[in-house]
Amino acid sequence: MPTPVTLRSAELVCEIKPELGGCIAGLWLGDVPVLRSTHAADLHSVRQAASYPLVPFSNRVGHATLQWQGTDHPLVKNWAPDPHAIHGVGWERPWAVLEASESFALLSYEHKADAAWPFDFDTSQAFKLDGHALEMTLSITNQSAAAAPVGLGWHPYFVKRADARLHFDATGRWEMGADKLPTHRSSSTGVDGACAPLDVDHCFDGWSGVLHLHDSLLHTRVVSGLSRLVVYSTPTSETIAIEPVSHVNDAINRMAQTGASADALGVCILRPGQTFSCEMRIEVERA
């Protein structure tokens, strides 16, 4: 069994479990968990991880069928009983460790077309601790012989303490139907308020790229060049998922169904050999 990777810088500690979807098992500032955290040796399900990569798409592909260039590609339904394909394939596959040091790690995964995703690609993720910040980079290269649609993102679960407050600015929010697929975009200024009553499972666009999460123990700042953000929490949940992503939920199918452009929905179309990369930074300080 591969050895977990532990990164340290100042008080920040990040434990990574490469064979379990290249996931972060835990992130702590001293003894205070920043994300939903389990020591890597004790983590046995990626669904309980602190964070995992979203590659080659985020959120759902409706009814587990990818509609691309006039062809329907059936995908694996991987979140029973949900009828859709969700969060890509990277979080379900083992990753290799290419490099690891005290404060840096580089992981990779090579995908060959299969029932879960019909295009070849290579992907890598880098983790770097710098003082009280975790910097992450995620990249994907199209290794297919034809153009392929891709999307990237991260799915971190932040601890939602009783007094937590969330603030971020946006310009729109995608509303969802009962099937958890987007129906239409409405205007939104984002979220500014207490986390405890939040009942949200939406993709926001026009995100400013900065988010603040405050509570009595920590002030956490999330920064990314991506302009879309999926936020998920309920009044009974102990975490809040804050997911910088490159595209709208079910974006590739929505292109086929509505004629919307790839740019409008955030879909990246890579020619053979092309690469797409994005970055995210989690900055933490004591309250």
C-alpha positions in Angstrom: 0.0 0.0 0.0 1.5 3.4 -1.0 2.6 5.6 1.9 0.5 8.7 2.6 2.2 12.1 1.9 2.4 14.6 4.7 3.2 18.2 4.0 4.2 20.8 6.7 4.8 24.5 6.8 4.6 26.7 9.9 1.5 25.3 11.8 -0.2 24.0 8.7 -0.3 20.2 8.1 -1.8 18.5 5.0 -2.1 14.8 4.6 -2.6 13.3 1.1 -3.7 9.8 0.2 -2.7 9.3 -3.4 -4.2 5.8 -3.9 -7.6 7.1 -2.7 -8.5 9.4 -5.6 -5.4 11.6 -5.1 -7.4 13.1 -2.2 -6.5 15.3 0.7 -7.3 13.3 3.9 -6.9 16.2 6.2 -5.8 19.8 6.6 -5.1 21.3 10.0 -3.8 24.6 11.5 -2.1 23.2 14.6 -4.7 21.0 16.1 -7.7 22.8 14.5 -9.2 21.1 11.4 -9.6 23.5 8.4 -11.3 20.9 6.3 -13.2 17.8 7.3 -10.2 15.9 8.3 -9.1 12.3 9.0 -5.5 11.1 9.3 -4.6 9.4 6.0 -3.9 6.1 7.6 -7.5 6.0 9.0 -9.3 7.2 5.8 -10.8 4.4 3.8 -13.4 6.1 1.6 -12.8 9.1 -0.6 -16.4 10.2 0.1 -15.2 11.1 3.6 -12.1 12.9 2.4 -11.2 16.5 3.1 -11.0 17.3 -0.6 -10.7 15.6 -3.9 -10.0 16.7 -7.5 -12.7 17.1 -10.1 -11.4 15.9 -13.4 -12.3 15.8 -16.3 -15.6 17.4 -15.2 -17.2 18.8 -12.1 -20.7 18.1 -10.7 -23.1 16.1 -12.8 -23.3 14.9 -16.4 -27.1 14.5 -16.7 -28.5 10.9 -16.8 -24.9 9.6 -17.1 -24.9 10.3 -20.9 -22.4 12.7 -22.4 -23.7 14.4 -25.5 -20.7 15.5 -27.6 -20.5 16.3 -31.3 -23.7 14.5 -32.2 -22.9 11.3 -30.3 -24.3 10.1 -27.0 -21.7 8.4 -24.8 -23.1 6.4 -21.9 -21.2 6.9 -18.7 -21.0 5.1 -15.3 -23.6 6.1 -12.7 -21.2 6.5 -9.8 -23.2 8.1 -7.0 -26.1 5.7 -6.3 -29.0 6.3 -6.2 -28.3 9.5 -8.2 -29.0 8.7 -11.9 -26.2 10.9 -13.2 -22.4 10.6 -13.5 -20.8 12.9 -11.0 -17.4 14.6 -10.3 -15.4 13.0 -13.1 -13.2 10.0 -12.7 -10.0 11.3 -11.0 -11.5 11.0 -7.5 -12.2 7.3 -8.0 -8.8 6.3 -9.4 -5.3 5.9 -7.7 -2.7 8.6 -8.4 1.0 8.2 -8.6 3.4 10.3 -6.6 6.0 11.9 -8.9 7.6 14.1 -6.3 7.3 14.7 -2.6 9.2 16.9 -0.1 8.5 18.5 3.2 6.1 21.1 1.8 5.5 20.0 -1.9 3.9 17.0 -3.7 3.2 16.3 -7.3 0.7 13.6 -8.3 -0.4 12.2 -11.6 -3.0 10.0 -13.2 -3.2 8.7 -16.7 -6.6 7.9 -18.1 -7.4 5.5 -21.0 -10.8 5.8 -22.5 -13.3 3.6 -20.7 -16.9 3.3 -19.6 -16.5 6.2 -17.2 -15.0 8.7 -19.7 -14.6 8.1 -23.5 -11.4 10.2 -24.0 -7.7 9.6 -23.1 -6.1 12.2 -20.9 -3.2 12.8 -18.5 -3.7 14.9 -15.4 -1.5 16.1 -12.6 -2.1 17.9 -9.3 0.5 19.8 -7.3 0.2 20.7 -3.6 2.4 23.3 -1.9 2.4 24.6 1.6 3.6 28.1 2.0 3.4 29.5 5.5 -0.3 29.3 6.4 -1.5 28.7 2.8 -2.1 25.6 0.7 -1.6 26.2 -3.0 -3.0 23.6 -5.4 -2.6 23.4 -9.2 -4.6 21.0 -11.4 -3.8 20.3 -15.1 -5.2 18.1 -17.8 -3.8 17.2 -21.3 -5.9 15.7 -24.0 -4.2 12.6 -25.2 -7.0 11.6 -27.6 -6.8 11.8 -31.4 -9.7 14.3 -31.5 -10.9 17.4 -29.7 -12.4 16.7 -26.2 -14.4 18.7 -23.7 -12.9 19.1 -20.2 -13.5 20.8 -17.0 -11.6 21.0 -13.7 -12.2 21.9 -10.1 -11.8 20.9 -6.5 -14.3 19.6 -3.9 -13.1 20.7 -0.4 -15.3 20.2 2.6 -14.7 23.0 5.1 -15.7 22.5 8.7 -18.9 24.5 9.4 -18.7 25.6 13.0 -21.8 27.0 14.7 -20.9 30.6 14.3 -19.4 30.4 10.8 -20.1 33.2 8.3 -19.6 33.0 4.6 -18.9 35.9 2.1 -18.3 35.9 -1.6 -19.4 38.0 -4.5 -21.0 36.7 -7.7 -23.2 37.9 -10.5 -25.4 34.8 -11.1 -26.7 31.5 -9.7 -27.9 28.5 -11.7 -31.2 27.2 -10.3 -31.8 23.4 -10.2 -34.7 21.2 -10.9 -35.8 18.2 -8.8 -33.3 16.1 -10.8 -30.4 18.2 -9.5 -29.7 19.5 -13.0 -29.6 23.2 -13.9 -32.7 24.8 -15.3 -31.9 28.5 -15.7 -29.6 31.2 -14.5 -30.8 33.9 -12.2 -29.1 37.1 -10.9 -27.3 36.7 -7.7 -24.8 38.8 -5.7 -23.4 35.7 -4.0 -23.7 34.9 -0.3 -23.0 37.1 2.8 -24.3 35.7 6.0 -24.4 32.9 8.6 -23.6 29.4 7.4 -25.9 27.5 9.9 -29.2 28.1 8.0 -27.7 27.7 4.6 -29.6 25.3 2.3 -27.8 25.6 -1.0 -26.6 23.3 -3.8 -25.9 25.6 -6.6 -23.3 26.8 -9.1 -22.6 30.5 -8.9 -20.9 32.3 -11.8 -19.3 35.7 -12.1 -17.5 34.8 -8.9 -14.9 37.4 -8.0 -12.4 34.6 -7.2 -12.2 35.4 -3.5 -14.2 33.9 -0.7 -14.1 34.4 3.1 -15.2 31.9 5.8 -15.0 33.2 9.4 -15.7 31.5 12.7 -14.6 31.8 16.3 -11.4 29.8 15.6 -10.3 30.5 12.0 -10.5 33.0 9.2 -10.1 31.1 5.9 -9.7 32.8 2.5 -10.2 30.8 -0.7 -8.7 32.3 -3.9 -8.8 31.0 -7.5 -8.6 32.3 -11.0 -11.7 30.3 -11.8 -15.0 32.3 -12.1 -17.5 29.7 -11.0 -18.2 28.3 -7.6 -20.4 25.4 -6.5 -21.5 25.7 -2.8 -23.3 22.9 -1.0 -24.6 22.9 2.5 -27.7 22.1 4.5 -28.9 23.3 7.9 -28.0 19.9 9.4 -24.6 19.3 7.8 -21.4 19.7 9.7 -19.5 20.9 6.6 -19.8 23.3 3.7 -18.5 22.3 0.3 -16.9 25.2 -1.4 -15.9 24.1 -4.9 -14.0 26.4 -7.4 -14.8 24.9 -10.8 -14.3 25.9 -14.4 -17.8 25.2 -15.8 -21.5 25.2 -15.0 -23.1 22.0 -13.9 -23.9 19.7 -16.8 -22.3 22.2 -19.1 -21.3 19.9 -21.9 -24.8 18.5 -22.3 -26.3 22.0 -22.0 -24.3 23.1 -25.0 -25.8 20.3 -27.0 -29.3 20.9 -25.7 -29.5 24.7 -25.8 -26.9 25.8 -28.3 -25.0 27.8 -25.7 -21.4 28.4 -26.4 -18.5 26.6 -24.6 -17.2 30.0 -23.4 -20.6 31.0 -21.9 -20.7 27.8 -19.9 -17.0 27.4 -19.1 -16.3 24.3 -21.1 -12.7 24.0 -22.3 -12.3 22.2 -25.6 -8.8 20.8 -26.0 -7.3 19.8 -29.3 -5.0 16.7 -29.2 -2.0 17.5 -27.0 -3.4 20.7 -25.5 -3.4 21.4 -21.8 -5.7 23.3 -19.4 -4.6 24.2 -15.9 -6.1 26.1 -13.0 -5.1 27.1 -9.5 -6.6 27.4 -6.0 -5.2 28.7 -2.7 -6.5 28.2 0.8 -5.2 30.7 3.3 -5.8 30.2 7.0 -5.2 32.3 10.1 -6.4 32.1 13.6 -9.4 34.3 14.4 
